[in-house]
Amino acid sequence: MLENFTEIKTESPIDKIIRQIRNLITSGQLKPGDRLPSERKLAEKLGVSRSHLRDAIRKLEFYGILKTLPQSGTVVAGMGLTALEGLITDVLKLETSDFTSLVETRVILETSGARLAAERRTDDDIVEMKKALDAYELQLKNNKPGVEEDLMFHLKIAEASKNAVLKSLMLIITPDIVKNFIQYKVCDADTEFKAFHEHQKILEHIIKKDGEAASKMMEQHLNDVVDFSTSFKSM
């Protein structure tokens, strides 16, 4: 009997913003080339925070649906109505995509990112990664959650890869993964200390410019996330 029921999903403010922009485009009220109101005015009109509005616009910009032009503000991309509607539908699907797919994508991105970081990193990159790792360690020593510091270390690796697209994709998919980790309290003290020591090993390989070892260590590091994504389906 249980399999006959489906999960009830609640739309986030970002979903609602994206959906409203899609409706305005499909109804013809927003056309390619039209300029959106200022961030402040639009956030007030929609009754949402500016951070939620920025996140929605950032995702729509990433997919080429909106674009920000110097001195012109944010405008609707100059592509056909059918293409715009299809792209926005895909973005909305991404917002509610299954957790396992997000994790699989993260593993692909991060193992490649670690390899590239080892090959391309600069001394400044090493300094930034060490700072992120030190901040993570400080949180753990103070018995505080280190989820944000953990994420920052991974983003610094993405920056060191010198691949801007890889970093952008990380910024899109990783917050949803982190949100689920926090919601289901996966990161207990033992797990976080284990993650911290794995971070240290990844950084050691990147410093040595050993791309293969860095990639393998990253894959091993993400095994817990993969295992969690498998069990997540049954939650």
C-alpha positions as CSV (number, residue, x, y, z in Angstrom):
1,M,0.0,0.0,0.0
2,L,2.8,2.4,0.9
3,E,4.2,2.4,-2.7
4,N,0.9,4.0,-3.9
5,F,1.7,7.2,-2.1
6,T,4.2,9.8,-3.4
7,E,6.2,12.4,-1.5
8,I,4.6,15.8,-1.2
9,K,7.2,18.4,-2.3
10,T,7.1,22.0,-1.1
11,E,8.4,24.6,-3.6
12,S,11.2,26.8,-2.3
13,P,11.1,30.6,-2.9
14,I,13.6,30.0,-5.7
15,D,11.3,27.5,-7.4
16,K,8.5,30.0,-7.2
17,I,10.5,32.9,-8.6
18,I,11.7,30.8,-11.5
19,R,8.2,29.5,-12.2
20,Q,6.8,33.0,-12.2
21,I,9.4,34.2,-14.7
22,R,8.5,31.2,-16.9
23,N,4.8,32.1,-16.7
24,L,5.5,35.7,-17.7
25,I,7.6,34.5,-20.7
26,T,5.1,32.0,-21.9
27,S,2.2,34.5,-21.5
28,G,4.1,37.0,-23.6
29,Q,4.4,39.6,-20.8
30,L,8.2,39.1,-20.8
31,K,9.8,39.0,-24.2
32,P,13.4,38.4,-25.3
33,G,15.3,41.6,-24.8
34,D,13.0,42.9,-22.0
35,R,14.8,44.3,-18.9
36,L,13.8,43.1,-15.4
37,P,13.2,45.6,-12.7
38,S,16.0,46.4,-10.2
39,E,16.8,43.7,-7.7
40,R,15.5,45.8,-4.8
41,K,12.2,46.6,-6.5
42,L,11.7,43.1,-7.8
43,A,12.4,41.5,-4.4
44,E,9.9,43.8,-2.8
45,K,7.2,43.1,-5.4
46,L,7.7,39.3,-5.1
47,G,7.8,39.4,-1.3
48,V,11.1,37.5,-1.2
49,S,14.5,38.1,0.2
50,R,17.1,39.6,-2.2
51,S,19.3,36.5,-1.6
52,H,16.6,34.2,-2.9
53,L,16.1,36.5,-5.9
54,R,19.8,36.5,-6.6
55,D,20.0,32.7,-6.4
56,A,17.1,32.4,-8.9
57,I,18.6,34.9,-11.3
58,R,22.0,33.3,-11.0
59,K,20.6,29.9,-12.0
60,L,18.7,31.5,-14.9
61,E,21.8,33.3,-16.0
62,F,23.9,30.1,-15.9
63,Y,21.5,28.5,-18.3
64,G,21.4,31.5,-20.6
65,I,17.8,32.4,-19.9
66,L,18.7,35.7,-18.4
67,K,21.8,37.8,-18.9
68,T,23.2,40.8,-17.2
69,L,24.5,43.5,-19.4
70,P,26.8,46.4,-18.2
71,Q,24.7,49.5,-17.6
72,S,21.6,47.8,-18.8
73,G,20.7,45.5,-16.0
74,T,19.3,41.9,-16.3
75,V,17.4,41.1,-19.5
76,V,15.6,38.1,-21.0
77,A,17.9,36.3,-23.4
78,G,17.3,36.8,-27.1
79,M,16.2,33.3,-28.0
80,G,12.9,31.8,-29.1
81,L,9.9,31.4,-26.8
82,T,9.9,27.6,-27.1
83,A,13.6,27.4,-26.2
84,L,13.2,29.7,-23.2
85,E,10.2,27.7,-21.9
86,G,12.0,24.4,-22.3
87,L,15.2,25.7,-20.6
88,I,13.2,27.0,-17.6
89,T,11.4,23.7,-17.2
90,D,14.8,22.0,-17.1
91,V,16.0,24.3,-14.4
92,L,12.8,23.6,-12.3
93,K,13.5,19.9,-12.7
94,L,17.0,20.4,-11.4
95,E,15.6,22.1,-8.3
96,T,13.7,18.9,-7.5
97,S,16.0,16.4,-9.0
98,D,16.7,13.2,-7.1
99,F,19.5,13.4,-4.5
100,T,21.4,10.4,-6.0
101,S,21.8,12.2,-9.3
102,L,23.2,15.3,-7.5
103,V,25.7,13.2,-5.7
104,E,26.7,11.3,-8.8
105,T,27.3,14.6,-10.6
106,R,29.3,15.9,-7.6
107,V,31.6,12.9,-7.6
108,I,32.3,13.3,-11.4
109,L,33.0,17.0,-10.9
110,E,35.1,16.8,-7.8
111,T,37.3,13.9,-8.8
112,S,38.1,15.7,-12.0
113,G,38.5,19.0,-10.1
114,A,41.0,17.5,-7.7
115,R,43.1,16.1,-10.6
116,L,43.1,19.5,-12.4
117,A,43.8,21.4,-9.1
118,A,46.9,19.2,-8.6
119,E,48.1,20.0,-12.1
120,R,47.3,23.7,-12.2
121,R,47.4,25.0,-8.6
122,T,49.5,28.0,-7.7
123,D,51.1,28.9,-4.4
124,D,48.3,31.3,-3.7
125,D,45.8,28.4,-4.2
126,I,47.6,26.3,-1.7
127,V,47.4,29.2,0.8
128,E,43.6,29.5,0.3
129,M,43.0,25.8,0.6
130,K,45.1,25.8,3.9
131,K,43.0,28.7,5.2
132,A,39.8,26.8,4.5
133,L,41.2,23.7,6.1
134,D,42.3,25.6,9.2
135,A,38.8,27.2,9.5
136,Y,37.3,23.7,9.3
137,E,39.7,22.3,12.0
138,L,38.8,25.3,14.3
139,Q,35.1,24.6,14.1
140,L,35.7,20.9,15.0
141,K,37.9,21.8,17.9
142,N,35.2,24.0,19.2
143,N,32.6,21.2,18.8
144,K,30.7,23.2,16.2
145,P,29.4,22.0,12.9
146,G,31.8,22.5,10.1
147,V,29.5,22.1,7.1
148,E,30.2,25.5,5.6
149,E,33.9,25.3,6.2
150,D,33.9,21.8,4.6
151,L,32.1,23.2,1.5
152,M,34.6,26.1,1.3
153,F,37.5,23.7,1.1
154,H,35.9,21.9,-1.8
155,L,35.2,25.2,-3.6
156,K,38.8,26.3,-3.1
157,I,39.9,23.1,-4.9
158,A,37.4,23.9,-7.7
159,E,39.0,27.4,-7.9
160,A,42.5,25.8,-8.1
161,S,41.3,23.7,-11.1
162,K,41.2,26.9,-13.1
163,N,37.9,25.7,-14.7
164,A,35.3,28.3,-14.1
165,V,32.5,26.1,-15.5
166,L,33.4,23.3,-13.0
167,K,33.2,25.8,-10.1
168,S,29.8,27.2,-11.4
169,L,28.4,23.7,-11.5
170,M,29.6,23.0,-8.0
171,L,27.9,26.1,-6.8
172,I,24.6,25.0,-8.3
173,I,24.5,21.4,-7.1
174,T,26.4,21.4,-3.8
175,P,24.0,23.6,-1.7
176,D,21.2,21.0,-2.2
177,I,23.5,18.2,-1.1
178,V,24.6,20.2,2.0
179,K,21.0,21.0,2.8
180,N,20.1,17.3,2.9
181,F,23.1,16.5,5.0
182,I,22.1,19.1,7.6
183,Q,18.4,18.1,7.5
184,Y,19.2,14.4,8.2
185,K,22.1,15.1,10.6
186,V,24.6,13.0,8.7
187,C,27.6,14.9,9.8
188,D,28.2,13.8,13.4
189,A,31.5,14.5,15.2
190,D,33.2,11.3,14.1
191,T,32.2,11.7,10.5
192,E,33.5,15.3,10.4
193,F,36.9,14.4,11.9
194,K,37.2,11.6,9.4
195,A,36.4,14.1,6.6
196,F,38.9,16.6,8.0
197,H,41.7,14.0,7.9
198,E,40.7,13.1,4.3
199,H,40.9,16.8,3.4
200,Q,44.4,16.8,4.7
201,K,45.4,13.9,2.5
202,I,43.7,15.4,-0.6
203,L,45.7,18.7,0.0
204,E,48.9,16.8,0.4
205,H,48.5,15.2,-3.0
206,I,47.6,18.6,-4.6
207,I,50.7,20.2,-3.1
208,K,52.8,17.3,-4.5
209,K,51.0,17.9,-7.9
210,D,50.0,14.2,-8.0
211,G,46.7,14.5,-9.9
212,E,45.9,10.8,-10.0
213,A,46.4,10.4,-6.2
214,A,44.3,13.5,-5.5
215,S,41.5,12.2,-7.7
216,K,41.5,8.8,-6.0
217,M,41.5,10.3,-2.5
218,M,38.7,12.6,-3.4
219,E,36.7,9.6,-4.7
220,Q,37.4,7.8,-1.4
221,H,36.4,10.9,0.5
222,L,33.0,11.1,-1.2
223,N,32.2,7.5,-0.5
224,D,30.2,8.4,2.6
225,V,28.1,10.9,0.5
226,V,27.5,8.2,-2.1
227,D,26.4,5.7,0.6
228,F,24.1,8.3,2.1
229,S,22.5,9.0,-1.3
230,T,21.7,5.3,-1.6
231,S,20.0,5.2,1.8
232,F,18.4,8.6,1.2
233,K,15.9,7.0,-1.3
234,S,14.4,5.0,1.5
235,M,13.9,8.0,3.9
